[in-house]
């Protein structure tokens, strides 16, 4: 994907009907201008036993410095942190991210901190993400949680193009807002829209999911929506059918914990033998992250035979 194509990709969501009420321009800078049209391209290739980051193109405010090799469970696995040089995602921002894994490559991609979608009084922000995994490759995409602030408007589109024998683990954790800010800020954002689409390389679409949340139009505490919970994790696993079967059989489904530590987890098969989708609900962030970590550890073990290292202790 060239920078020109990526720039078009960053603006592809502007026609979404849910964004129609927010077409006014910010007073500071027009939408998508310099400094508000971030682009990041990452390319990974196998070099002997190790996978290396061989292609890196970045445009502020998105930044990647280099691949690090600190995972004790998989010391040849490059770990890459996506960094934002701004104070979060701002009104008028248009972001585009592309990640490609060549045959046999393996990579772990995350963020340096939570993604904060800042309060808005004009326009909106968008993010497009394109992941391409060639034969036998393996990707862990595990960013820190997303926090939509009051009156924020945000739309994202993720596309997974995954070879039949490759594995892509894509996880998102979305908070209800700044729950512990002041007197609490729960579901005070205007719009959170996120879609994810999966296909084989150069093949037809296998599945699609579209989440559109407009808290002012629908009570989020309804039993069929979030109920009593404030944190949602959406985990998509595209993987061969035999791996999906083993993961589903061991997934930590059901309720766990109590009080603010309680979580609920469910797993479903994706259409067309594409893999699995896992939903986790919780009251607070850390218990949900722990359940996602359990799923991550299970997937890594089943796909690579390696373990996820224990959490680093600051004590």
Kinemage of the C-alpha trace (Angstrom):
@kinemage 1
@onewidth
@group {chain A} dominant
@subgroup {mainchain}
@vectorlist {calphas} color= white
{ca unk a 1} P 0.000 0.000 0.000
{ca unk a 2} L 1.498 3.313 -1.036
{ca unk a 3} L 1.149 6.487 1.010
{ca unk a 4} L -1.334 7.796 -1.568
{ca unk a 5} L -3.513 4.693 -1.258
{ca unk a 6} L -3.268 4.865 2.527
{ca unk a 7} L -4.360 8.490 2.479
{ca unk a 8} L -7.478 7.497 0.525
{ca unk a 9} L -8.029 4.651 2.998
{ca unk a 10} L -7.930 7.082 5.912
{ca unk a 11} L -10.810 9.043 4.380
{ca unk a 12} L -12.917 6.064 3.273
{ca unk a 13} L -15.156 6.216 6.355
{ca unk a 14} L -16.218 9.825 5.822
{ca unk a 15} L -19.389 8.698 4.035
{ca unk a 16} L -20.735 6.536 6.876
{ca unk a 17} L -24.344 7.505 7.634
{ca unk a 18} L -23.710 7.631 11.379
{ca unk a 19} L -21.149 10.396 10.765
{ca unk a 20} L -23.561 12.587 8.779
{ca unk a 21} L -24.509 14.817 11.762
{ca unk a 22} L -20.852 15.711 12.405
{ca unk a 23} L -19.656 17.273 9.163
{ca unk a 24} L -18.683 20.668 10.597
{ca unk a 25} L -14.958 21.514 10.484
{ca unk a 26} L -12.868 22.043 13.635
{ca unk a 27} L -11.890 25.640 14.295
{ca unk a 28} L -8.270 24.647 14.939
{ca unk a 29} L -7.327 22.746 11.742
{ca unk a 30} L -9.502 21.256 9.002
{ca unk a 31} L -10.033 17.503 9.136
{ca unk a 32} L -7.281 15.369 7.638
{ca unk a 33} L -4.752 18.152 7.116
{ca unk a 34} L -1.036 17.942 7.967
{ca unk a 35} L -0.619 16.604 11.489
{ca unk a 36} L -4.097 15.053 11.378
{ca unk a 37} L -3.548 12.417 8.642
{ca unk a 38} L -1.454 9.824 10.448
{ca unk a 39} L -0.154 6.827 8.491
{ca unk a 40} L 1.797 3.791 9.649
{ca unk a 41} L 3.040 0.864 7.544
{ca unk a 42} L 4.775 -2.127 9.096
{ca unk a 43} L 6.188 -5.070 7.161
{ca unk a 44} L 7.620 -8.219 8.778
{ca unk a 45} L 9.673 -10.989 7.140
{ca unk a 46} L 11.356 -14.157 8.355
{ca unk a 47} L 15.157 -14.021 8.440
{ca unk a 48} L 16.400 -17.416 9.612
{ca unk a 49} L 14.806 -18.178 12.977
{ca unk a 50} L 14.046 -14.530 13.714
{ca unk a 51} L 11.363 -12.295 12.226
{ca unk a 52} L 12.514 -8.767 11.430
{ca unk a 53} L 10.739 -5.487 10.818
{ca unk a 54} L 11.877 -4.870 7.248
{ca unk a 55} L 9.439 -2.150 6.178
{ca unk a 56} L 8.594 0.918 8.235
{ca unk a 57} L 6.859 4.027 6.996
{ca unk a 58} L 5.388 6.498 9.471
{ca unk a 59} L 3.730 9.878 9.431
{ca unk a 60} L 2.972 11.818 12.596
{ca unk a 61} L 1.244 11.625 14.914
{ca unk a 62} L 1.712 7.835 14.554
{ca unk a 63} L 5.214 6.540 15.238
{ca unk a 64} L 7.134 3.273 15.556
{ca unk a 65} L 10.826 3.339 16.489
{ca unk a 66} L 12.067 -0.249 16.169
{ca unk a 67} L 11.241 -3.864 16.887
{ca unk a 68} L 12.237 -5.162 20.319
{ca unk a 69} L 12.983 -8.752 21.332
{ca unk a 70} L 12.079 -9.046 25.004
{ca unk a 71} L 9.487 -11.841 25.000
{ca unk a 72} L 11.047 -14.653 27.037
{ca unk a 73} L 8.499 -17.136 25.703
{ca unk a 74} L 9.377 -16.342 22.065
{ca unk a 75} L 12.777 -14.578 21.999
{ca unk a 76} L 12.762 -14.404 18.160
{ca unk a 77} L 9.399 -12.610 18.120
{ca unk a 78} L 9.582 -8.880 17.251
{ca unk a 79} L 7.481 -6.759 19.607
{ca unk a 80} L 6.453 -3.401 18.184
{ca unk a 81} L 4.844 -0.490 20.031
{ca unk a 82} L 2.673 1.930 18.092
{ca unk a 83} L 3.211 5.374 19.605
{ca unk a 84} L 1.126 8.518 19.295
{ca unk a 85} L 2.946 11.843 19.549
{ca unk a 86} L -0.318 13.687 20.219
{ca unk a 87} L -2.423 13.709 23.362
{ca unk a 88} L -4.786 11.131 21.925
{ca unk a 89} L -7.139 10.969 18.964
{ca unk a 90} L -8.546 14.438 18.250
{ca unk a 91} L -11.464 15.797 16.241
{ca unk a 92} L -10.666 15.808 12.552
{ca unk a 93} L -8.010 13.079 12.823
{ca unk a 94} L -7.810 10.521 10.033
{ca unk a 95} L -5.559 7.541 10.837
{ca unk a 96} L -4.516 4.643 8.592
{ca unk a 97} L -2.456 1.607 9.669
{ca unk a 98} L -1.192 -1.233 7.484
{ca unk a 99} L 0.589 -4.358 8.800
{ca unk a 100} L 1.915 -7.097 6.498
{ca unk a 101} L 3.495 -10.416 7.485
{ca unk a 102} L 5.414 -12.296 4.800
{ca unk a 103} L 5.325 -16.140 4.720
{ca unk a 104} L 6.374 -17.673 8.038
{ca unk a 105} L 6.758 -14.320 9.804
{ca unk a 106} L 5.627 -13.796 13.393
{ca unk a 107} L 4.972 -10.502 15.181
{ca unk a 108} L 3.459 -8.933 18.276
{ca unk a 109} L 2.032 -5.423 17.835
{ca unk a 110} L 0.649 -3.286 20.641
{ca unk a 111} L 0.421 0.349 21.776
{ca unk a 112} L 2.464 2.305 24.281
{ca unk a 113} L -0.623 3.330 26.295
{ca unk a 114} L -4.386 3.464 26.194
{ca unk a 115} L -5.911 5.173 23.162
{ca unk a 116} L -7.770 8.258 24.381
{ca unk a 117} L -10.461 9.607 22.069
{ca unk a 118} L -10.581 13.199 23.224
{ca unk a 119} L -13.691 15.313 23.798
{ca unk a 120} L -14.981 16.900 20.578
{ca unk a 121} L -17.100 19.913 19.655
{ca unk a 122} L -16.807 19.508 15.863
{ca unk a 123} L -16.325 16.784 13.246
{ca unk a 124} L -15.099 13.299 14.268
{ca unk a 125} L -12.078 10.967 14.055
{ca unk a 126} L -11.542 7.809 11.997
{ca unk a 127} L -9.126 4.885 11.917
{ca unk a 128} L -8.617 2.262 9.204
{ca unk a 129} L -6.503 -0.828 9.857
{ca unk a 130} L -5.408 -3.338 7.212
{ca unk a 131} L -3.675 -6.575 8.217
{ca unk a 132} L -2.312 -8.972 5.590
{ca unk a 133} L -0.939 -12.343 6.715
{ca unk a 134} L 0.730 -14.596 4.179
{ca unk a 135} L 1.182 -18.366 4.412
{ca unk a 136} L 2.218 -19.752 7.793
{ca unk a 137} L 2.457 -16.356 9.481
{ca unk a 138} L 1.325 -15.480 13.005
{ca unk a 139} L 0.232 -12.104 14.425
{ca unk a 140} L -0.695 -10.991 17.929
{ca unk a 141} L -2.371 -7.562 17.782
{ca unk a 142} L -3.088 -6.623 21.390
{ca unk a 143} L -3.366 -2.848 21.878
{ca unk a 144} L -4.096 -1.214 25.205
{ca unk a 145} L -7.736 -0.221 25.871
{ca unk a 146} L -9.605 2.519 24.029
{ca unk a 147} L -11.258 5.231 26.142
{ca unk a 148} L -13.904 7.412 24.444
{ca unk a 149} L -14.234 10.761 26.255
{ca unk a 150} L -17.384 12.850 26.595
{ca unk a 151} L -18.937 13.964 23.259
{ca unk a 152} L -16.330 12.082 21.201
{ca unk a 153} L -17.247 10.708 17.778
{ca unk a 154} L -15.129 7.883 16.394
{ca unk a 155} L -15.386 5.368 13.562
{ca unk a 156} L -12.957 2.526 12.808
{ca unk a 157} L -12.711 -0.135 10.123
{ca unk a 158} L -10.441 -3.194 10.428
{ca unk a 159} L -9.741 -5.574 7.557
{ca unk a 160} L -8.029 -8.945 8.128
{ca unk a 161} L -6.709 -10.722 5.016
{ca unk a 162} L -5.329 -14.011 6.301
{ca unk a 163} L -3.963 -17.065 4.487
{ca unk a 164} L -5.749 -20.315 5.285
{ca unk a 165} L -2.821 -21.676 7.348
{ca unk a 166} L -1.946 -18.380 9.079
{ca unk a 167} L -3.225 -17.076 12.425
{ca unk a 168} L -4.289 -13.539 13.319
{ca unk a 169} L -5.257 -12.732 16.911
{ca unk a 170} L -6.884 -9.296 16.992
{ca unk a 171} L -8.171 -7.919 20.299
{ca unk a 172} L -9.857 -4.661 21.248
{ca unk a 173} L -10.856 -3.490 24.718
{ca unk a 174} L -13.273 -0.546 24.880
{ca unk a 175} L -14.173 1.283 28.066
{ca unk a 176} L -17.452 3.052 28.770
{ca unk a 177} L -15.486 6.260 29.305
{ca unk a 178} L -13.553 7.842 32.136
{ca unk a 179} L -15.406 5.960 34.825
{ca unk a 180} L -13.361 7.377 37.689
{ca unk a 181} L -12.981 10.929 36.315
{ca unk a 182} L -14.646 13.451 38.600
{ca unk a 183} L -18.090 12.141 39.403
{ca unk a 184} L -17.796 9.506 36.697
{ca unk a 185} L -18.189 9.657 32.931
{ca unk a 186} L -19.990 6.568 31.639
{ca unk a 187} L -21.265 6.285 28.054
{ca unk a 188} L -21.088 10.059 27.627
{ca unk a 189} L -19.612 9.848 24.121
{ca unk a 190} L -21.715 10.645 21.046
{ca unk a 191} L -20.633 7.808 18.750
{ca unk a 192} L -18.388 4.768 18.759
{ca unk a 193} L -18.482 2.792 15.505
{ca unk a 194} L -16.205 -0.159 14.739
{ca unk a 195} L -16.386 -2.759 11.997
{ca unk a 196} L -14.154 -5.752 11.348
{ca unk a 197} L -14.004 -7.776 8.140
{ca unk a 198} L -12.180 -11.038 7.431
{ca unk a 199} L -11.186 -12.697 4.162
{ca unk a 200} L -8.581 -14.977 2.653
{ca unk a 201} L -5.820 -13.520 0.489
{ca unk a 202} L -7.488 -12.244 -2.688
{ca unk a 203} L -10.631 -14.126 -1.715
{ca unk a 204} L -14.232 -13.234 -0.881
{ca unk a 205} L -15.213 -11.817 2.495
{ca unk a 206} L -15.754 -14.566 5.066
{ca unk a 207} L -17.352 -12.540 7.847
{ca unk a 208} L -18.088 -9.020 8.984
{ca unk a 209} L -19.177 -7.460 12.253
{ca unk a 210} L -20.324 -3.876 12.664
{ca unk a 211} L -20.698 -2.254 16.079
{ca unk a 212} L -22.416 1.136 16.234
{ca unk a 213} L -22.932 2.643 19.690
{ca unk a 214} L -24.846 5.883 20.203
{ca unk a 215} L -25.573 6.042 23.935
{ca unk a 216} L -27.976 8.977 23.635
{ca unk a 217} L -30.217 6.900 21.363
{ca unk a 218} L -30.109 3.586 23.211
{ca unk a 219} L -29.790 2.851 26.954
{ca unk a 220} L -26.483 1.046 27.356
{ca unk a 221} L -27.520 -0.597 30.626
{ca unk a 222} L -30.219 -2.615 28.832
{ca unk a 223} L -29.911 -6.397 29.298
{ca unk a 224} L -29.380 -6.961 25.571
{ca unk a 225} L -26.590 -4.361 25.393
{ca unk a 226} L -24.041 -3.936 28.213
{ca unk a 227} L -26.301 -4.671 31.173
{ca unk a 228} L -24.391 -3.800 34.355
{ca unk a 229} L -20.962 -3.953 32.678
{ca unk a 230} L -18.670 -1.070 31.709
{ca unk a 231} L -15.851 -2.741 29.730
{ca unk a 232} L -16.068 -4.737 26.497
{ca unk a 233} L -13.367 -6.851 24.876
{ca unk a 234} L -13.827 -8.091 21.329
{ca unk a 235} L -11.320 -10.785 20.317
{ca unk a 236} L -11.242 -12.096 16.752
{ca unk a 237} L -9.148 -15.156 15.962
{ca unk a 238} L -8.639 -16.114 12.328
{ca unk a 239} L -6.932 -19.491 12.328
{ca unk a 240} L -7.192 -22.976 10.748
{ca unk a 241} L -10.280 -24.973 11.818
{ca unk a 242} L -8.353 -27.524 13.895
{ca unk a 243} L -6.750 -24.758 15.957
{ca unk a 244} L -10.105 -23.015 16.388
{ca unk a 245} L -11.650 -26.247 17.666
{ca unk a 246} L -8.920 -26.729 20.274
{ca unk a 247} L -9.075 -23.111 21.427
{ca unk a 248} L -12.875 -23.133 21.685
{ca unk a 249} L -12.759 -26.285 23.812
{ca unk a 250} L -10.431 -24.625 26.329
{ca unk a 251} L -11.653 -21.000 26.232
{ca unk a 252} L -12.487 -19.523 29.653
{ca unk a 253} L -16.204 -19.081 28.962
{ca unk a 254} L -18.832 -18.193 31.568
{ca unk a 255} L -18.831 -15.946 34.612
{ca unk a 256} L -15.855 -15.428 36.899
{ca unk a 257} L -15.168 -13.366 40.003
{ca unk a 258} L -17.553 -11.135 41.906
{ca unk a 259} L -18.080 -7.467 42.677
{ca unk a 260} L -15.995 -5.141 40.521
{ca unk a 261} L -13.834 -8.105 39.511
{ca unk a 262} L -16.614 -10.059 37.837
{ca unk a 263} L -16.440 -10.882 34.138
{ca unk a 264} L -18.524 -12.734 31.577
{ca unk a 265} L -16.957 -14.458 28.578
{ca unk a 266} L -18.466 -16.171 25.552
{ca unk a 267} L -17.030 -17.721 22.389
{ca unk a 268} L -18.639 -18.307 18.993
{ca unk a 269} L -17.491 -19.777 15.695
{ca unk a 270} L -16.967 -17.360 12.814
{ca unk a 271} L -18.724 -18.179 9.523
{ca unk a 272} L -16.979 -20.120 6.754
{ca unk a 273} L -14.495 -21.846 9.100
{ca unk a 274} L -12.713 -18.508 9.525
{ca unk a 275} L -12.016 -18.991 13.249
{ca unk a 276} L -13.543 -17.687 16.467
{ca unk a 277} L -14.896 -14.518 18.023
{ca unk a 278} L -14.740 -14.020 21.783
{ca unk a 279} L -16.592 -11.400 23.833
{ca unk a 280} L -15.587 -10.451 27.363
{ca unk a 281} L -17.576 -8.090 29.599
{ca unk a 282} L -16.448 -6.662 32.916
{ca unk a 283} L -16.925 -3.897 35.436
{ca unk a 284} L -13.276 -2.785 35.470
{ca unk a 285} L -10.423 -2.908 32.984
{ca unk a 286} L -7.934 -5.238 34.638
{ca unk a 287} L -10.208 -8.278 35.080
{ca unk a 288} L -11.155 -8.018 31.393
{ca unk a 289} L -7.500 -7.699 30.394
{ca unk a 290} L -6.782 -10.828 32.443
{ca unk a 291} L -9.409 -12.821 30.541
{ca unk a 292} L -8.040 -11.563 27.210
{ca unk a 293} L -4.572 -12.543 28.378
{ca unk a 294} L -5.862 -16.064 29.111
{ca unk a 295} L -7.177 -16.291 25.552
{ca unk a 296} L -3.897 -14.919 24.165
{ca unk a 297} L -1.909 -17.508 26.148
{ca unk a 298} L -4.163 -20.294 24.923
{ca unk a 299} L -3.857 -19.234 21.274
{ca unk a 300} L -0.072 -18.889 21.429
{ca unk a 301} L 0.277 -22.299 23.029
{ca unk a 302} L -1.935 -24.006 20.452
{ca unk a 303} L -0.411 -22.261 17.424
{ca unk a 304} L 3.291 -21.968 18.305
{ca unk a 305} L 3.820 -24.332 21.234
{ca unk a 306} L 5.237 -21.462 23.304
{ca unk a 307} L 4.012 -19.846 26.496
{ca unk a 308} L 3.138 -16.232 27.203
{ca unk a 309} L 5.584 -14.928 29.854
{ca unk a 310} L 4.237 -14.100 33.291
{ca unk a 311} L 3.204 -10.520 33.921
{ca unk a 312} L 6.077 -8.329 35.017
{ca unk a 313} L 5.856 -7.550 38.724
{ca unk a 314} L 6.821 -4.091 39.941
{ca unk a 315} L 7.083 -5.314 43.529
